[in-house]
Amino acid sequence: MTEEAIQAILSRYPDRRSALIPLMHLYQEEAGYLTEDAMRALAARLDVPTIQVAEVATFYDMFRLKPGGWREIWVCHNLSCALLGAEQVIRRLEEVLGVSAGETTADGLFTLKRVECLGACGHAPVIQVGPDYFGSVSPSDVDGLVEQLKQQSADRDP
């Protein structure tokens, strides 16, 4: 993360405090999660209390406060997804990955998370991995999806 990248974000917001969430994403990219030092630095840069940064970080599912896997597998379990089988999809992911929701695989590749609405209710149940959405997922789709993600991980930067 460079000062130039930080300034590019700050320049888009007349009120510096409005840049909090975009800057949190930038800081999270650096370490893979929001460290306590990062939250203190953000608070100082934006002249807000550190607790305000922590409150935002704990409110949104997209922010991590501890290290996780290379990719987070988010499974929506809100009403539409729940009614159309999200729990069965989560159970199958837990079986295939060998972890419970909220945990990271032993190889450090994946963290499985239950999340609230992903904004794609018409395609329920929905999984999001990074910027990619997978809709109308059934338990029988899980094995192929995990295999696809494992193949992508082989091409990642160490």
N, C-alpha and C positions, 0 to 999 in steps of 0.2 A: 504494500500500500504506500502510495507516494503522497506527498503534500499536494502535488498537482491534482491527484484524483480527489482528495478531500476538498480542495478549493473549487474544483469543477462542480461538485455537489452543492457546496455552500453558495455558489454563485447563482444557483437556480431558485434560491429562497430568500426573499427580502427579510424575513424574520428568521434568524439563524436557528432558532428552536424548531422550526418547521423541518429542518434537515435531519432531525434525530433518527427517524426510521431508515432513510437511505444511508446515513452514515453508520448505523448499527449493522446494516447488511455488509457494508464495506469492511468494517472492523471484524465482523464474523468470518468473512472470507479469508482474512489473514491467518487466523489461528484455527479455524474450523468451528469455533464457538466464541461466545462473548466472555472474555476473561474479566476478572474483577478490575484489573489494571485498565483494560480497554473501556470498561464502563466509567471508571473514574476519569480517564482521559477525555472521553466524550462529554461528560458532564462539565469538566473544566472548559473545554473548547466552546461549548454552547452556553456556558454560564447558567446551567440548571443544576439543581441538587442531584447528587448521585442516585438517590432513592427514586427520582423520576425516571432515570434511565433503567434502573432495575425493575420498576413497575411496568414499563413498556415491554421489557424483555420477558417478563413472566406472563404478561397478558397474551402475547401472540405466540402461536405454535411454531412459527417460522424461526424463532430465535432459540439457540441452544446455550445453556449455561454450564455445560460440561462437554468434554469431548465425546464424539459419537462416531458412527461409521462413516466410511467414505461417501456413502449415499444414505439418505434417510428415505425409508419407504413409508409414506403417509397413507393411511387408510381412513377415509371418512366413515364415521359411525353415527352421523346425524340421521334424522328421521327417514328421509328418502332412501339413503344407503342402507340403514338398518332394516327397513322393511323389505329390501330387495336382496338381502343376504350378506351384508358386510361382516357379520360375526363369523359366518362360515368361511369367508375369505380370510379373515384375520387368523382363524384357527389353522387354516391350511398354510398360511405364511409362517405361523409359529412352528408348525411341523417341519416344513421344508428348511427353514432357516435354523431351527434348533434353539430358538429364543422365544421369550414371551414379549408381548408388546411393551415397549419402553426399554428394551435391552438391545445390546449391540452384539453381533455375531463374534465368535472367538477370533476369526481372522481379521476383524476390524472393517469388513467391507460394508456391512449394513446395520442400520438401526431401524427397528420397526416401531412405528408410532401410530396410535389412535389419534385422530384429529377431528376437529369440528368441520363444518361445511367447507368444501373446497370449491363451491360455486359451480358445480356441474351436475346438479340434481337430476337433470334429464337423462344423464348417462349412468345413473347409480347401478351398482356400487362403484365408487371411484377410488383409484389409487393415484397418488402423485409421487413421482421420483424426480427430484430436481425440477426442471421446467416442464417435464413430460407428464401428461395425464393419460391414464388408461381407464376407459369407461366400460360399463356393463361387464365388469369382471366377475367371473365365477370361480369357485374353488378349482375347477379343472384348468383354468388359465394360469394359475399361480406358478406351477413348475416351469412352464415355458418362459414366463416373465422373469423369474429368478435366474434362469439359465442365461437369458438375454443380458441381464444386468451383470452377471458374472463375466460374460464375454467382454462387455464394455469396460469392466474394471481392469482387464488385462492390458488395455490400451491407455490407461490413465497415467498421468504424471505421478511419479513416486512422491 
